């Protein structure tokens, strides 16, 4: 008679791995993958801390001191809110810079977006050579806020510049636009508006996403081109308009290079181009009042944050998404 042994329920096949070992192996694999991820992220994290986070915290501390670059750290004096009090109560140049910056942003940004949308509408067709024109219109944005471009712009609008030569062809007497306090800021606005290529490309991408069926239905209902633009194009483009509006408003408030080049770093003529960031630069690197400049920078950051928050809080009333939900 053959003897049989009852199977032991506690024993497992020799080829199986204990569940605890499986868990250990999976946990080790996840740990290795997480470690590898942090290794690849480390250059960005180091850059974030060294270039952004630590300097920001340091500037916040300096905004409550009288630091002037030349003073040793051991002699830096804590002055509390004195820099902020001076900024809001006893510095007329500060409020003049705020006024100049608001004027620049409120005029240049809407006109830039209008130009970008208008050109995008013209280029949203399958015409021959339309790709070349798209590239040409985008080219000024590639130059950005370069010093070379600002120098060329200043030379174009001085008394002997190309713009006055063009006016002379029509019998119009020119003027030194960049040296005239009534027109110097306007020349910077024209430069900002001329660089509408980046928002134009974004508008073009948005126009490509508008369903043609909507235009066909509107045409059947008797809507002309203007009504189609108002009732179809603008609502469908509202998320793109919102995106461009936020970005270009922030860029408008940060204008610096052209104003610096035009005025040789003084904000002239007669402080007509004294943008906020230029005034901040003068306080920190010309007057060597780095503590005061740091306070100006933090107020500027809070102002931009408040303006952005206002855009997002009011966007739900006019920004419409294709899924039918306003955010």
Number of C-alpha atoms within 10 A of each C-alpha: 3 4 5 6 6 6 8 7 6 5 7 11 7 7 6 7 10 12 9 9 10 11 11 12 12 12 12 12 12 12 12 12 12 11 12 12 11 13 12 10 11 12 10 12 14 12 11 13 12 12 11 11 13 12 13 16 11 11 18 16 16 24 27 20 23 21 25 19 14 9 11 9 9 6 9 15 13 15 14 14 13 15 21 18 11 13 19 11 10 11 11 11 14 20 15 18 22 18 14 18 21 16 16 21 21 13 14 23 25 15 18 24 22 16 19 26 21 13 20 23 16 11 18 15 11 8 9 8 8 14 12 10 13 18 12 12 20 20 15 18 17 11 12 14 17 12 15 13 17 20 14 11 22 23 16 19 21 18 17 13 18 14 17 19 17 13 12 12 9 8 9 11 12 17 16 17 21 25 20 15 16 12 17 24 29 19 20 22 21 14 20 25 20 18 22 25 25 19 26 27 20 17 24 21 15 18 19 11 10 16 12 10 9 15 19 13 12 17 14 10 9 11 15 13 12 10 13 18 15 12 15 16 19 16 18 22 22 17 20 19 19 16 15 20 19 17 13 22 18 17 14 20 23 17 20 20 19 27 24 23 19 25 21 11 19 20 22 20 19 14 18 22 32 29 28 27 23 23 25 23 23 20 20 20 13 13 12 17 22 25 26 25 27 27 24 23 20 16 14 18 11 11 13 16 13 12 14 16 13 11 15 15 11 11 16 13 10 13 20 18 15 11 6 7 9 13 14
